[in-house]
Amino acid sequence: MPHGSCGKPHSPQRYYGYYCLYLLVTRTTGEGRVKVTCLQENLAHGLSVTGRGVSTRGSLPILGNILLRTDAGRLRLTATNLEVGINCWVPAKVEDEGAITVPAKLFVDFVNSLPPGPVELSLNVRTKTVHIKSGPYEANIKGMDAEEFPIIPQIPDKPTTRMGQATLRRMIGEVAFVAATDDSRPVLTGVLTTLAGEMVTMAAADPYRLSVRHARLLDRVDPPIEVIIPAKSLFEVARILQDNDDKTVDILVTPNKSQVIFHTDEADLVSRIIEGQFPNYRQVIPSSHATRVLAQREELLKATRLASYFARDAANMLRFQVDPASDPPLVITANAAEVGDNTGRIDATVEGQPTTIAFNSRFVADALQSLVAPEIALELGGPLAPGVVKIVGDDSYLHVVMPLRIPA
């Protein structure tokens, strides 16, 4: 995220944003006008951040709007879909205070198509119309009253804890993709997040796999806090984070544990928390293994992808044949009777007993692709036991994937 494109004032009021642009601009006498000037590139970037929170469906028309509001000498953009609310602050010249909501899609499309340079936004309070001027281009957009836009509940000024932005971004990338997309069990669509002492643990699971990651916090949390955050919300959090641990993110959990807020210098994201009891994921983690395979992640990922093209016509089944006495000791195969077959031979280090096990090709590829580590360990307990993917030299991560039964 470019520096300075979205900056947060010291104590902004938090709005639970619909996709409306809440515009505050200069007031004058007569009709009551508000005027704000900002750079097109800054406004477009702010809209790209905020627009992810706009609702694309729903019975409330205002949820399809963005809230524009002047805030401490800046333009504040707010959007929400009632699950996620996003605030972003854009540097601007503000002549007076004002606010309105405007249709998100029209406003975003128009601003994105404007040339670089100053953009002047003027609000006619009486007609609830936003006038946009950029060089030779002008437009008028009808808006809705800002008072109809939902307000985000007040949160404590002091964060629950803080952590490096790159660390949180990496955690989300390694864990959240595992969460279920089927709403039949809502808790599985979220990521169990535990803040305890100086550590944070994220865990996500569906009926076939589990991913767990631990990381260090910058501020101690005592007593521990455990919440289930929607995976969709965390994907949006990752989008506002920089790949830099020198930049920190504040994490705030409301006292009633109904919402969690992620705050950076550039933006805020507010998410609801899923109610319910997350399954005891620890009981599915194998306590031992009979075979351990050490391999280069990129090489294993490439072999998995190549085999997956054939596995598509064979229930996505990949066979992993492991034998420390063979050269090479790891062979990955896929066989589709009506299409053909594929064999990949992997130079790996194998410890323990020979075994053959089958996995869903997509699940293996997803796990390997989510990591940045050069070398991984695959721990196996037998043909019908869960496989465990770990990072060599890093005990803070593990991924469990259930095997497929190989036909006789």
C-alpha positions as CSV (number, residue, x, y, z in Angstrom):
1,M,0.0,0.0,0.0
2,P,1.6,3.3,-1.0
3,H,2.6,5.5,1.9
4,G,0.4,8.6,2.5
5,S,-2.4,7.4,0.3
6,C,-4.5,6.5,3.3
7,G,-3.7,8.1,6.6
8,K,-5.6,7.9,9.9
9,P,-6.3,10.8,12.2
10,H,-5.7,10.5,15.9
11,S,-9.2,9.8,17.1
12,P,-11.7,9.2,14.3
13,Q,-15.2,8.1,14.9
14,R,-15.6,4.6,13.5
15,Y,-18.5,3.9,11.1
16,Y,-19.6,0.4,10.2
17,G,-19.5,1.2,6.5
18,Y,-21.8,0.3,3.8
19,Y,-20.4,0.8,0.3
20,C,-21.2,4.5,0.4
21,L,-18.8,7.3,0.1
22,Y,-19.2,9.6,3.1
23,L,-18.1,13.0,1.7
24,L,-17.4,16.0,3.9
25,V,-16.7,19.2,2.1
26,T,-16.7,23.0,2.5
27,R,-19.9,24.6,3.5
28,T,-20.9,28.0,2.2
29,T,-24.0,30.1,2.5
30,G,-27.0,29.8,0.3
31,E,-27.6,26.2,-0.9
32,G,-25.1,24.8,1.6
33,R,-22.1,23.5,-0.3
34,V,-19.1,21.4,0.9
35,K,-15.9,21.2,-1.0
36,V,-12.9,18.8,-0.9
37,T,-9.9,18.6,-3.2
38,C,-7.6,15.6,-3.5
39,L,-5.4,13.8,-6.0
40,Q,-7.1,11.3,-8.3
41,E,-4.4,8.6,-7.6
42,N,-4.9,9.0,-3.8
43,L,-8.7,8.9,-4.1
44,A,-8.6,5.9,-6.4
45,H,-6.3,4.0,-4.1
46,G,-8.5,4.8,-1.1
47,L,-11.5,3.5,-3.0
48,S,-9.7,0.3,-3.9
49,V,-9.1,-0.3,-0.2
50,T,-12.6,0.6,1.0
51,G,-14.5,-0.8,-1.9
52,R,-13.7,-4.3,-0.8
53,G,-16.2,-3.8,2.0
54,V,-19.1,-2.8,-0.3
55,S,-22.2,-5.0,-0.2
56,T,-23.1,-6.4,-3.6
57,R,-26.4,-7.8,-2.4
58,G,-29.0,-7.0,0.3
59,S,-32.3,-5.2,0.8
60,L,-30.8,-1.9,2.1
61,P,-29.9,0.3,-0.8
62,I,-27.4,2.3,1.3
63,L,-25.3,-0.8,1.6
64,G,-24.4,-0.3,-2.0
65,N,-23.0,3.1,-1.3
66,I,-19.7,4.5,0.0
67,L,-19.7,7.0,2.9
68,L,-17.7,10.2,2.2
69,R,-16.9,12.2,5.2
70,T,-14.4,14.9,6.1
71,D,-12.4,13.9,9.2
72,A,-9.7,16.0,10.8
73,G,-8.7,17.7,7.6
74,R,-8.8,14.5,5.5
75,L,-11.4,12.7,3.4
76,R,-12.6,9.5,5.1
77,L,-14.0,6.7,3.0
78,T,-16.2,4.0,4.6
79,A,-17.9,0.9,3.3
80,T,-19.5,-2.2,4.9
81,N,-21.4,-5.4,4.0
82,L,-22.4,-5.8,7.6
83,E,-19.8,-8.5,8.1
84,V,-16.8,-6.3,7.4
85,G,-16.4,-2.5,7.7
86,I,-13.5,-0.7,6.2
87,N,-12.3,2.9,6.8
88,C,-9.6,4.6,4.8
89,W,-8.3,8.2,5.0
90,V,-7.2,10.1,2.0
91,P,-5.1,13.3,2.1
92,A,-7.2,16.2,1.0
93,K,-7.8,20.0,1.1
94,V,-11.0,20.4,3.2
95,E,-12.6,23.8,3.2
96,D,-15.5,22.8,5.5
97,E,-17.1,19.8,7.1
98,G,-19.8,17.6,5.5
99,A,-20.9,14.1,4.7
100,I,-22.9,12.0,2.1
101,T,-23.2,8.5,0.7
102,V,-23.0,7.9,-3.0
103,P,-23.5,4.7,-5.2
104,A,-20.2,2.8,-4.9
105,K,-20.0,1.3,-8.4
106,L,-20.7,4.5,-10.3
107,F,-18.4,6.6,-8.1
108,V,-15.5,4.1,-8.2
109,D,-15.8,3.5,-11.9
110,F,-15.8,7.2,-12.7
111,V,-12.9,8.1,-10.4
112,N,-10.8,5.3,-11.7
113,S,-11.3,6.5,-15.2
114,L,-10.3,10.1,-14.5
115,P,-6.8,11.3,-15.4
116,P,-4.1,11.8,-12.7
117,G,-4.3,15.2,-11.0
118,P,-6.6,17.2,-8.7
119,V,-10.2,16.1,-8.2
120,E,-12.7,18.5,-6.8
121,L,-15.7,17.1,-4.9
122,S,-18.5,19.5,-4.0
123,L,-21.6,18.5,-2.0
124,N,-24.9,20.3,-2.5
125,V,-26.5,19.7,0.9
126,R,-30.0,20.7,-0.2
127,T,-30.1,18.4,-3.3
128,K,-27.8,15.7,-1.9
129,T,-25.7,15.8,-5.0
130,V,-22.0,15.4,-5.4
131,H,-20.4,17.4,-8.1
132,I,-17.1,16.0,-9.4
133,K,-14.6,18.1,-11.4
134,S,-11.3,16.9,-12.9
135,G,-9.8,19.0,-15.7
136,P,-12.3,19.0,-18.6
137,Y,-14.4,16.3,-17.0
138,E,-17.5,17.0,-14.7
139,A,-20.2,14.8,-13.3
140,N,-23.1,15.0,-10.8
141,I,-23.9,12.0,-8.7
142,K,-27.1,11.7,-6.6
143,G,-26.4,10.5,-3.1
144,M,-28.2,9.5,0.1
145,D,-28.3,11.1,3.5
146,A,-25.2,10.2,5.6
147,E,-27.4,9.8,8.6
148,E,-28.8,6.6,7.2
149,F,-25.3,5.0,7.1
150,P,-24.7,2.6,10.0
151,I,-22.3,3.6,12.8
152,I,-19.5,1.3,14.0
153,P,-19.7,0.9,17.8
154,Q,-17.1,2.6,19.9
155,I,-14.0,0.6,20.7
156,P,-11.4,1.0,23.4
157,D,-8.6,3.5,22.5
158,K,-6.0,1.0,23.8
159,P,-5.5,-2.0,21.6
160,T,-5.7,-5.5,22.9
161,T,-2.3,-6.2,21.4
162,R,0.0,-5.4,18.4
163,M,2.0,-7.5,16.0
164,G,4.1,-7.0,12.9
165,Q,2.1,-6.5,9.7
166,A,4.2,-9.0,7.7
167,T,3.8,-11.7,10.3
168,L,0.1,-11.4,10.4
169,R,-0.2,-11.3,6.7
170,R,1.9,-14.5,6.4
171,M,-0.3,-16.2,9.1
172,I,-3.5,-15.4,7.2
173,G,-2.0,-16.7,4.0
174,E,-1.0,-20.0,5.5
175,V,-4.1,-20.6,7.5
176,A,-7.3,-18.9,6.3
177,F,-7.6,-20.7,2.9
178,V,-8.4,-23.9,4.8
179,A,-11.6,-22.6,6.3
180,A,-14.8,-24.1,5.0
181,T,-16.9,-22.2,2.4
182,D,-20.1,-24.2,3.3
183,D,-22.2,-22.3,5.8
184,S,-23.8,-25.5,7.2
185,R,-21.3,-25.3,10.0
186,P,-20.6,-21.5,10.5
187,V,-17.7,-22.0,13.0
188,L,-15.7,-23.8,10.3
189,T,-16.0,-20.8,8.0
190,G,-13.9,-18.9,10.5
191,V,-10.3,-18.9,11.9
192,L,-9.9,-19.7,15.6
193,T,-7.7,-17.0,16.9
194,T,-6.2,-17.3,20.3
195,L,-4.3,-14.4,22.0
196,A,-2.5,-15.8,25.1
197,G,0.5,-14.3,26.8
198,E,3.0,-13.2,24.1
199,M,1.7,-15.6,21.5
200,V,-1.1,-15.7,18.9
201,T,-2.3,-18.9,17.4
202,M,-4.5,-19.2,14.3
203,A,-6.2,-22.5,13.3
204,A,-8.6,-23.2,10.5
205,A,-10.2,-26.5,9.4
206,D,-12.6,-28.2,7.1
207,P,-13.6,-31.9,7.1
208,Y,-10.5,-32.8,5.2
209,R,-7.6,-30.6,6.4
210,L,-6.3,-28.4,9.2
211,S,-3.8,-25.6,9.3
212,V,-2.2,-24.1,12.4
213,R,0.3,-21.3,12.8
214,H,1.8,-19.7,16.0
215,A,3.5,-16.2,16.1
216,R,4.7,-13.7,18.6
217,L,2.8,-10.7,19.8
218,L,4.4,-7.3,20.7
219,D,2.1,-6.8,23.7
220,R,1.2,-9.5,26.2
221,V,-2.5,-10.6,26.5
222,D,-3.6,-11.8,29.9
223,P,-6.1,-13.4,30.5
224,P,-6.2,-15.2,27.1
225,I,-8.8,-14.3,24.5
226,E,-10.2,-16.8,22.0
227,V,-12.4,-15.7,19.1
228,I,-13.5,-17.1,15.7
229,I,-12.9,-14.5,12.9
230,P,-14.5,-15.1,9.5
231,A,-11.9,-16.2,7.0
232,K,-13.4,-13.8,4.4
233,S,-12.7,-10.9,6.9
234,L,-9.1,-12.0,7.3
235,F,-8.5,-12.1,3.6
236,E,-9.5,-8.4,3.5
237,V,-7.2,-7.7,6.5
238,A,-4.3,-9.2,4.5
239,R,-5.0,-6.7,1.7
240,I,-4.5,-3.7,4.0
241,L,-1.2,-5.0,5.5
242,Q,2.3,-4.3,4.2
243,D,4.9,-7.0,3.9
244,N,7.0,-5.2,6.5
245,D,7.3,-6.1,10.2
246,D,8.6,-2.6,11.0
247,K,5.0,-1.6,10.4
248,T,2.6,-2.8,13.1
249,V,-1.1,-3.6,13.2
250,D,-3.2,-2.9,16.3
251,I,-5.7,-5.7,17.2
252,L,-8.7,-4.8,19.3
253,V,-11.3,-7.2,20.5
254,T,-14.4,-5.6,21.9
255,P,-15.2,-6.4,25.6
256,N,-18.3,-8.4,24.6
257,K,-16.3,-10.3,21.9
258,S,-18.7,-9.4,19.2
259,Q,-16.3,-7.5,17.0
260,V,-12.5,-7.4,16.2
261,I,-10.8,-4.3,14.8
262,F,-7.5,-4.3,12.9
263,H,-5.9,-0.9,12.7
264,T,-2.9,0.4,10.7
265,D,-1.8,3.9,10.0
266,E,-3.5,3.7,6.7
267,A,-6.9,2.0,7.4
268,D,-9.2,0.3,9.8
269,L,-11.0,-3.0,9.3
270,V,-13.9,-4.0,11.6
271,S,-15.2,-7.6,11.5
272,R,-17.9,-9.4,13.3
273,I,-16.9,-12.5,15.4
274,I,-18.6,-15.8,14.7
275,E,-20.4,-17.3,17.7
276,G,-20.1,-20.9,18.6
277,Q,-17.6,-23.6,19.7
278,F,-14.7,-24.4,17.4
279,P,-13.9,-28.1,17.3
280,N,-10.9,-29.4,19.3
281,Y,-8.5,-29.5,16.4
282,R,-5.6,-30.8,18.5
283,Q,-7.1,-34.3,18.6
284,V,-6.7,-34.7,14.8
285,I,-3.0,-33.9,14.9
286,P,-1.0,-37.2,14.8
287,S,1.3,-37.6,17.8
288,S,3.8,-39.8,15.8
289,H,4.8,-40.9,12.4
290,A,6.4,-43.9,10.7
291,T,7.9,-42.1,7.7
292,R,9.4,-38.7,7.2
293,V,10.1,-37.1,3.8
294,L,12.2,-34.0,3.4
295,A,11.9,-32.3,0.1
296,Q,12.3,-28.9,-1.6
297,R,8.9,-27.2,-1.6
298,E,9.1,-25.8,-5.1
299,E,10.1,-29.2,-6.6
300,L,7.3,-31.0,-4.7
301,L,4.8,-28.3,-5.7
302,K,5.7,-28.6,-9.4
303,A,5.4,-32.4,-9.4
304,T,2.0,-32.1,-7.6
305,R,0.7,-29.6,-10.2
306,L,1.8,-31.6,-13.2
307,A,0.2,-34.8,-11.8
308,S,-3.0,-32.9,-10.9
309,Y,-3.8,-32.3,-14.6
310,F,-4.3,-36.1,-14.9
311,A,-5.8,-36.5,-11.4
312,R,-8.7,-34.3,-12.4
313,D,-10.3,-37.3,-14.2
314,A,-9.5,-39.6,-11.3
315,A,-11.2,-38.0,-8.3
316,N,-8.1,-35.7,-7.9
317,M,-6.2,-38.7,-6.4
318,L,-2.4,-38.5,-6.2
319,R,-0.4,-41.5,-5.1
320,F,2.8,-40.8,-3.1
321,Q,5.1,-43.9,-3.2
322,V,7.8,-43.5,-0.5
323,D,10.7,-45.9,-0.2
324,P,14.1,-45.0,1.4
325,A,15.8,-47.8,-0.5
326,S,14.7,-46.5,-3.9
327,D,16.4,-43.9,-6.1
328,P,14.7,-41.5,-6.1
329,P,12.9,-42.3,-2.9
330,L,9.7,-40.3,-3.7
331,V,7.5,-40.9,-6.7
332,I,4.2,-39.1,-7.3
333,T,1.7,-40.6,-9.8
334,A,-1.7,-39.9,-11.2
335,N,-3.7,-42.3,-13.4
336,A,-6.9,-41.6,-15.2
337,A,-8.1,-44.6,-17.2
338,E,-9.6,-42.6,-20.1
339,V,-7.0,-39.9,-20.2
340,G,-3.6,-41.2,-19.4
341,D,-1.1,-41.1,-16.5
342,N,1.7,-39.1,-15.1
343,T,4.8,-39.9,-13.0
344,G,7.0,-37.4,-11.1
345,R,10.2,-38.5,-9.4
346,I,11.4,-36.3,-6.5
347,D,14.9,-36.2,-5.1
348,A,14.1,-36.3,-1.4
349,T,15.5,-37.5,1.9
350,V,13.3,-40.3,3.5
351,E,13.5,-41.5,7.1
352,G,11.6,-44.6,8.3
353,Q,9.4,-47.2,6.7
354,P,8.3,-47.4,3.0
355,T,4.7,-46.6,2.4
356,T,2.2,-45.7,-0.3
357,I,-0.5,-43.1,0.4
358,A,-3.0,-41.1,-1.6
359,F,-4.1,-37.4,-1.2
360,N,-6.4,-35.0,-2.9
361,S,-4.1,-33.1,-5.4
362,R,-5.7,-29.7,-4.7
363,F,-5.3,-30.0,-0.9
364,V,-1.6,-30.8,-1.3
365,A,-1.0,-28.0,-3.8
366,D,-2.9,-25.5,-1.7
367,A,-0.7,-26.3,1.4
368,L,2.6,-26.1,-0.5
369,Q,1.6,-22.9,-2.4
370,S,0.7,-21.1,0.8
371,L,4.2,-21.4,2.2
372,V,7.4,-19.5,1.4
373,A,9.8,-21.9,3.1
374,P,12.5,-23.6,0.9
375,E,12.2,-27.0,2.5
376,I,9.3,-28.9,3.9
377,A,8.8,-32.2,5.8
378,L,5.9,-34.6,5.1
379,E,5.2,-36.9,8.0
380,L,3.2,-40.1,7.3
381,G,1.8,-42.7,9.7
382,G,0.5,-45.2,7.1
383,P,-1.9,-45.4,4.1
384,L,-4.9,-44.4,6.1
385,A,-3.4,-42.0,8.6
386,P,-3.4,-38.2,8.2
387,G,-0.4,-36.7,6.6
388,V,1.3,-33.7,8.2
389,V,3.2,-31.0,6.4
390,K,5.8,-29.0,8.4
391,I,8.4,-26.4,7.7
392,V,11.9,-27.7,8.2
393,G,13.5,-25.7,11.0
394,D,10.3,-24.0,12.0
395,D,8.0,-25.6,14.7
396,S,5.4,-22.8,14.5
397,Y,3.5,-24.2,11.6
398,L,1.8,-27.5,10.7
399,H,-0.8,-28.6,8.1
400,V,-2.8,-31.8,8.4
401,V,-4.4,-33.4,5.4
402,M,-6.6,-36.5,5.4
403,P,-5.7,-39.4,3.0
404,L,-7.8,-40.9,0.2
405,R,-8.5,-44.6,0.2
406,I,-6.6,-46.3,-2.6
407,P,-8.9,-48.6,-4.6
408,A,-8.0,-52.3,-4.4
